[in-house]
Amino acid sequence: MTIGFRILPNAKQKASADLVQRFRSLPVANVSDSMSRMTAGGSRLRPMHGGGMMAGPALTVKSRPGDNLMLHKALDMAAAGDVVVVDGGGDLTNALIGEMMIAHAEKRGLAGVVINGAIRDAAAVRAGTFPVFAAGVSHRGPYKDGPGEINVPIAIDGMVIHPGDLVLGDDDGFLCVPLGDAEAVYKAARAKHDAEEKQLANIRVGKNDRAWVDVELRKRGCEIIE
């Protein structure tokens, strides 16, 4: 076994189509809150496409910064509905993906691409709706020498992603939900989202109760001078 330059089989256990569809109706922020606000893919990972939700099981790639050989292979290995997630070390010197590779991913039915690194052909990506999240943009192209790994655990800003985990993205950013925790997280996030929708409805009709603010201030010892 060659550590650092190897390709493992695709995950046998991964987020199901039903699970993915249920999470698609939830804002990433609600899911994040339901994970105690302790998990995030870093604020640098931003949507580069024209907008819209991304959700799917992760196919993971660990690449040498500036090199996309393993990403090319991963795009060919991924199944329809998968999200290819690449840890390129966050380096922005060379773009790891551009318009042609993204067109290939879209044609194969992938649910999105996440690059902890740079992309190029940003205008074409922005004009489309295929989900692409990345840390930045560079016109400098990639190398294709390796090494790298496919279907191994990766980490982006401390957020660990295993092959098959559920990954989500919207305008607020990118998030991984560990597969074993996904049902519990969904239940909590759905309840939070429903509660927020009710609160928004009350705000719109002027019935939002703000008494909790003063209660919290007094509980924390704040002096309120009338």
C-alpha positions as CSV (number, residue, x, y, z in Angstrom):
1,M,0.0,0.0,0.0
2,T,1.4,3.4,-1.0
3,I,0.4,5.9,1.7
4,G,-0.3,9.3,0.0
5,F,-0.8,7.9,-3.5
6,R,-3.7,5.5,-3.5
7,I,-7.3,5.0,-4.7
8,L,-9.7,3.2,-2.4
9,P,-13.1,1.8,-3.4
10,N,-16.1,4.1,-3.2
11,A,-17.9,4.0,0.1
12,K,-20.4,1.1,0.5
13,Q,-22.4,3.1,3.1
14,K,-23.3,6.6,2.1
15,A,-26.1,9.2,2.6
16,S,-29.2,7.8,0.9
17,A,-31.2,9.7,-1.8
18,D,-34.0,10.0,0.7
19,L,-31.8,11.5,3.4
20,V,-30.3,13.9,0.9
21,Q,-33.7,15.1,-0.3
22,R,-34.9,15.8,3.2
23,F,-31.9,17.9,4.1
24,R,-32.2,19.9,0.9
25,S,-35.2,21.6,2.4
26,L,-33.2,22.9,5.4
27,P,-30.9,26.0,5.5
28,V,-27.3,25.1,6.3
29,A,-27.4,27.5,9.2
30,N,-30.2,25.5,10.9
31,V,-28.2,22.3,10.5
32,S,-25.1,24.0,11.9
33,D,-27.0,25.3,14.9
34,S,-28.3,21.8,15.5
35,M,-24.6,20.5,15.7
36,S,-23.9,23.0,18.5
37,R,-22.2,25.4,16.1
38,M,-19.0,23.4,16.4
39,T,-18.7,22.2,12.8
40,A,-17.8,24.2,9.8
41,G,-15.8,23.9,6.6
42,G,-14.2,27.3,7.0
43,S,-15.6,30.7,6.0
44,R,-13.3,30.8,2.9
45,L,-15.3,28.1,1.2
46,R,-17.9,30.1,-0.8
47,P,-20.4,29.3,-3.5
48,M,-18.9,30.1,-6.9
49,H,-22.0,29.2,-8.9
50,G,-25.1,31.2,-9.5
51,G,-26.9,30.0,-6.4
52,G,-28.8,27.1,-5.1
53,M,-28.6,24.3,-2.5
54,M,-26.0,21.5,-2.7
55,A,-26.5,18.2,-0.9
56,G,-25.2,14.7,-1.4
57,P,-22.8,12.0,-0.2
58,A,-19.1,12.9,-0.2
59,L,-16.5,11.3,-2.4
60,T,-13.3,12.6,-0.9
61,V,-10.0,13.5,-2.5
62,K,-6.8,14.6,-0.9
63,S,-4.5,16.2,-3.4
64,R,-1.1,17.9,-3.5
65,P,-1.6,21.6,-3.6
66,G,-1.8,22.8,-7.2
67,D,-2.3,19.3,-8.7
68,N,-5.5,17.9,-10.0
69,L,-4.6,14.4,-11.3
70,M,-6.6,12.7,-8.5
71,L,-9.5,15.0,-9.0
72,H,-9.8,13.9,-12.6
73,K,-9.9,10.3,-11.5
74,A,-12.5,11.1,-8.8
75,L,-14.8,12.8,-11.3
76,D,-14.8,9.5,-13.3
77,M,-15.4,7.4,-10.2
78,A,-18.2,9.4,-8.6
79,A,-21.8,8.2,-9.0
80,A,-24.7,10.4,-9.9
81,G,-25.7,12.5,-6.9
82,D,-22.3,12.4,-5.3
83,V,-20.4,15.5,-4.2
84,V,-16.6,15.4,-4.9
85,V,-14.9,17.1,-2.0
86,V,-11.2,18.0,-2.5
87,D,-8.7,19.0,0.2
88,G,-6.1,20.8,-1.8
89,G,-4.6,22.3,1.3
90,G,-6.3,25.6,0.8
91,D,-3.6,26.8,-1.6
92,L,-4.8,29.4,-4.1
93,T,-1.7,29.5,-6.4
94,N,-3.1,27.1,-9.0
95,A,-6.7,26.4,-9.9
96,L,-7.7,22.8,-9.5
97,I,-10.8,22.8,-11.7
98,G,-12.4,25.0,-14.4
99,E,-15.2,25.1,-16.9
100,M,-14.5,21.9,-18.8
101,M,-14.1,19.7,-15.8
102,I,-17.2,21.2,-14.2
103,A,-19.1,20.5,-17.4
104,H,-17.9,16.9,-17.2
105,A,-19.1,16.6,-13.6
106,E,-22.5,18.1,-14.4
107,K,-22.9,15.8,-17.4
108,R,-22.2,12.8,-15.1
109,G,-25.0,13.9,-12.8
110,L,-22.9,14.8,-9.8
111,A,-24.5,17.0,-7.1
112,G,-21.6,19.4,-6.8
113,V,-17.9,19.9,-6.3
114,V,-16.1,21.4,-3.3
115,I,-12.5,22.6,-3.7
116,N,-10.4,23.6,-0.7
117,G,-8.3,25.5,-3.1
118,A,-8.9,27.6,-6.2
119,I,-11.0,27.4,-9.4
120,R,-10.8,29.2,-12.6
121,D,-13.2,30.2,-15.4
122,A,-15.1,31.9,-12.6
123,A,-17.5,33.8,-14.9
124,A,-18.7,30.6,-16.6
125,V,-19.1,28.9,-13.2
126,R,-21.0,32.0,-11.8
127,A,-23.3,32.0,-14.8
128,G,-24.4,28.4,-14.1
129,T,-26.3,26.6,-11.4
130,F,-24.1,23.5,-10.9
131,P,-22.9,23.8,-7.3
132,V,-19.2,24.7,-6.9
133,F,-17.7,25.7,-3.6
134,A,-14.1,26.9,-3.4
135,A,-11.7,29.1,-1.4
136,G,-10.7,31.4,-4.3
137,V,-10.0,31.9,-7.9
138,S,-6.7,31.8,-9.9
139,H,-6.1,31.9,-13.6
140,R,-3.0,29.7,-13.2
141,G,-3.7,26.1,-14.3
142,P,-3.0,22.9,-12.3
143,Y,-0.3,20.3,-12.6
144,K,-1.2,16.6,-13.2
145,D,1.6,14.7,-11.5
146,G,0.1,13.5,-8.2
147,P,0.4,12.2,-5.6
148,G,-3.0,12.2,-3.8
149,E,-5.6,9.9,-2.4
150,I,-9.3,9.1,-3.1
151,N,-11.9,7.9,-0.6
152,V,-9.9,8.6,2.5
153,P,-10.9,10.8,5.5
154,I,-10.0,14.4,4.9
155,A,-10.2,17.5,7.1
156,I,-11.0,21.1,6.1
157,D,-10.4,23.7,8.8
158,G,-10.8,21.0,11.4
159,M,-14.0,19.6,9.9
160,V,-13.4,15.9,9.3
161,I,-15.2,14.4,6.2
162,H,-15.4,10.6,5.7
163,P,-16.4,9.1,2.3
164,G,-20.2,8.7,2.3
165,D,-20.9,11.5,4.8
166,L,-23.6,13.9,4.0
167,V,-22.3,17.3,2.8
168,L,-24.4,20.4,2.4
169,G,-23.8,23.9,0.9
170,D,-25.8,27.1,0.4
171,D,-25.0,30.8,0.4
172,D,-24.0,30.6,4.1
173,G,-21.2,28.0,3.4
174,F,-20.3,24.4,3.4
175,L,-21.0,21.7,6.1
176,C,-20.5,18.0,6.7
177,V,-23.0,15.9,8.7
178,P,-21.4,12.6,9.8
179,L,-23.5,9.8,8.4
180,G,-24.0,8.1,11.7
181,D,-25.5,11.3,13.2
182,A,-27.5,12.4,10.2
183,E,-31.0,11.3,11.4
184,A,-30.6,12.9,14.8
185,V,-29.3,16.1,13.2
186,Y,-32.1,16.2,10.7
187,K,-34.7,15.8,13.5
188,A,-33.2,18.7,15.5
189,A,-32.7,20.9,12.4
190,R,-36.2,20.3,11.2
191,A,-37.6,21.3,14.6
192,K,-35.4,24.5,14.6
193,H,-36.4,25.5,11.1
194,D,-40.1,25.0,11.8
195,A,-39.8,27.1,15.0
196,E,-38.0,29.9,13.1
197,E,-40.7,29.9,10.4
198,K,-43.3,30.4,13.1
199,Q,-41.3,33.2,14.6
200,L,-40.9,34.9,11.2
201,A,-44.6,34.7,10.7
202,N,-45.1,36.4,14.1
203,I,-42.6,39.1,13.2
204,R,-44.5,39.9,10.0
205,V,-47.7,40.5,11.9
206,G,-46.1,42.4,14.8
207,K,-46.5,39.6,17.4
208,N,-42.9,38.8,18.1
209,D,-42.2,38.6,21.9
210,R,-38.9,40.4,22.7
211,A,-39.2,40.1,26.5
212,W,-36.5,37.4,26.5
213,V,-33.8,40.0,25.8
214,D,-34.2,41.9,29.1
215,V,-34.6,38.6,31.0
216,E,-31.3,37.4,29.6
217,L,-29.5,40.7,30.4
218,R,-30.7,40.6,34.0
219,K,-29.8,37.0,34.4
220,R,-26.2,37.8,33.3
221,G,-25.9,40.7,35.7
222,C,-26.5,43.7,33.4
223,E,-27.7,46.8,35.1
224,I,-30.7,48.3,33.3
225,I,-31.3,51.9,34.4
226,E,-34.9,52.9,33.7
